[in-house]
């Protein structure tokens, strides 16, 4: 298979991300300028809006919730299962599993990643690298949200002739937690819905679904 075909999933979603991000920038600038017009202030150009804290906080607050979802799901599915869901491991494989099952250490194969065959800190790090990376992305994007959110919030306070807040005070503010929690709850709902609906519903040809003819009780089986 050619490069484009064999990488079509990541390339398609990567391109779609850039298109939607650009569309968000256009719509966000229009909304931001509408607010400035109501307040009798000068409108901003597209380049200035892209560099603004208003655009940055809108982007980062969504990024951090997505990475939180994957971080929790990756670590949660080590020990948590859902009977009948392809999103779950089989019920008899709860936990981190043996080195034989995971092809680690002495059970690594010739085509296994090099660190999988080691018996020191490299194996421990590599065996948790996906979850740890998602956790790091979540924390970094949440930090970026707090900084850009503080700037956007203080800009609004200054336009209303109010004193700006410090970073510590903003972390305890309703604005910061409202931005975070409204995204977290939607991500957790989506994961819960996917886990239970995939027990009873099917999508032919998708690895996120069981084979169409699989019984509802089949767990950890992908189509």
C-alpha positions in Angstrom: 0.0 0.0 0.0 1.2 3.5 -0.7 2.0 6.1 1.9 -1.3 8.0 1.6 -3.4 4.9 1.8 -1.5 3.3 4.6 -1.6 6.5 6.7 -5.1 7.7 5.6 -6.6 7.7 9.1 -4.1 10.1 10.7 -3.7 12.2 7.6 -7.5 12.6 7.1 -8.1 13.6 10.7 -5.1 15.8 10.7 -6.3 17.7 7.7 -9.8 17.9 9.1 -8.4 19.3 12.3 -6.6 22.1 10.4 -9.7 22.9 8.4 -11.9 23.1 11.5 -9.3 25.1 13.4 -9.2 27.6 10.6 -13.0 27.8 10.5 -13.1 28.3 14.3 -10.7 31.2 13.9 -12.9 32.9 11.3 -16.1 32.4 13.4 -14.3 33.3 16.6 -13.0 36.6 15.2 -16.4 37.5 13.9 -17.9 36.9 17.4 -15.1 38.7 19.1 -15.5 41.8 16.9 -19.3 41.8 17.5 -18.5 42.0 21.2 -16.0 44.8 20.7 -18.6 46.7 18.5 -21.2 46.5 21.3 -18.6 47.9 23.7 -17.7 50.7 21.3 -14.1 49.4 20.8 -12.0 49.1 17.7 -12.3 45.8 15.9 -9.2 43.5 15.4 -7.8 42.0 12.2 -7.5 38.3 11.6 -3.8 38.1 12.4 -4.3 40.0 15.7 -7.1 37.7 16.6 -5.0 34.6 16.0 -2.4 36.0 18.5 -5.1 37.0 21.0 -5.7 35.3 24.4 -9.4 35.0 23.4 -8.6 32.6 20.6 -5.9 30.8 22.6 -8.2 30.0 25.5 -11.0 28.8 23.3 -8.6 26.3 21.6 -6.7 25.1 24.7 -9.7 24.5 26.8 -10.9 22.0 24.3 -7.5 20.4 23.8 -7.0 19.7 27.5 -10.4 18.0 27.8 -9.6 15.7 24.9 -6.2 14.7 26.3 -7.8 14.2 29.7 -10.3 11.8 28.1 -7.6 9.7 26.5 -5.4 9.7 29.6 -8.2 8.5 31.8 -9.4 6.0 29.3 -6.0 4.5 28.7 -5.2 4.0 32.4 -8.8 3.2 33.3 -9.1 0.3 30.9 -6.2 -1.4 32.5 -8.3 -2.4 35.5 -11.9 -1.5 34.5 -14.0 -3.6 32.1 -17.4 -3.5 30.4 -19.0 -6.8 29.7 -19.9 -7.0 26.0 -18.0 -3.9 24.8 -15.2 -4.0 22.2 -13.8 -1.0 24.0 -13.0 -3.2 27.0 -10.5 -6.0 27.5 -11.8 -9.5 28.0 -13.1 -10.0 31.5 -10.4 -12.5 32.4 -7.5 -10.1 31.5 -8.0 -7.4 34.1 -4.8 -5.7 35.2 -1.4 -5.1 33.6 -1.2 -8.7 32.4 1.9 -11.0 32.3 5.1 -10.3 30.5 4.3 -13.2 28.2 0.9 -11.6 27.3 2.6 -8.3 26.7 5.6 -9.7 24.9 8.0 -8.0 27.3 11.4 -9.0 28.7 12.4 -12.5 27.8 9.1 -12.9 25.8 9.9 -10.0 23.4 10.0 -11.0 19.8 12.6 -10.0 17.1 10.2 -7.3 15.8 9.3 -5.9 19.3 10.4 -2.4 20.1 13.9 -2.5 21.6 12.9 -1.1 25.0 10.2 -3.8 25.4 13.0 -6.4 25.7 14.9 -4.7 28.4 14.5 -5.4 32.2 15.3 -2.0 33.6 13.7 1.5 33.9 13.4 1.7 30.1 10.9 -1.2 30.0 8.9 0.4 32.8 8.8 3.8 31.1 8.0 2.4 27.6 5.3 0.2 29.0 3.5 3.3 30.2 4.6 5.8 27.6 1.2 6.2 25.9 -0.7 7.1 29.1 2.1 9.2 30.4 2.4 11.2 27.2 -1.4 11.8 27.2 -1.1 13.0 30.8 1.7 15.3 29.9 -0.3 16.8 27.0 -3.3 17.3 29.3 -1.3 19.1 32.0 0.5 21.3 29.4 -2.7 22.2 27.6 -4.4 22.9 30.9 -1.6 25.1 32.0 -1.8 26.9 28.6 -5.5 27.3 29.2 -5.0 28.9 32.6 -2.5 31.4 31.2 -4.5 32.4 28.1 -7.7 32.3 30.1 -6.2 34.7 32.7 -5.2 37.1 30.0 -8.6 37.0 28.3 -10.4 37.3 31.6 -8.3 40.3 32.6 -8.8 42.0 29.3 -12.5 41.7 29.9 -12.2 43.1 33.5 -10.1 46.0 32.3 -12.7 46.9 29.7 -15.2 47.0 32.6 -12.8 49.1 34.6 -12.1 46.3 37.1 -8.8 45.4 38.6 -7.0 42.4 37.0 -6.5 39.1 38.8 -3.3 37.3 39.5 -2.7 33.7 38.2 -3.3 32.1 41.5 -6.5 34.0 42.0 -7.7 33.0 38.5 -7.1 29.3 39.2 -9.7 29.6 41.9 -12.1 31.6 39.9 -15.5 30.4 38.5 -14.4 31.4 35.0 -11.5 28.9 35.0 -13.4 26.0 36.5 -16.5 26.6 34.3 -14.3 26.4 31.2 -12.7 23.2 32.4 -15.7 21.4 33.9 -18.1 22.0 31.0 -15.6 20.2 28.7 -14.7 17.4 31.2 -18.3 16.4 31.7 -19.0 16.1 27.9 -15.9 14.0 27.4 -16.8 11.6 30.2 -20.3 11.3 28.9 -19.0 10.5 25.4 -16.7 7.7 26.8 -19.5 6.2 28.9 -21.9 6.3 26.0 -19.4 4.6 23.6 -18.6 1.9 26.1 -22.2 0.9 26.7 -23.7 1.5 23.3 -21.0 -0.6 21.6 -22.4 -3.6 23.6 -25.7 -3.5 21.7 -25.0 -1.6 18.5 -22.8 -2.4 15.5 -20.9 -0.6 12.7 -19.8 -2.9 10.0 -16.1 -2.8 9.2 -15.1 -0.6 12.1 -12.6 -1.8 14.7 -14.5 0.3 17.3 -17.4 -2.1 16.8 -17.8 -5.9 17.3 -18.5 -7.9 14.2 -22.1 -7.6 13.2 -23.0 -11.1 14.1 -21.2 -11.2 17.5 -23.4 -11.8 20.6 -24.0 -8.9 22.9 -22.0 -10.6 25.6 -18.8 -10.8 23.5 -16.2 -8.7 25.2 -13.0 -7.3 23.8 -13.8 -8.4 20.2 -13.2 -6.0 17.4 -14.8 -6.0 13.9 
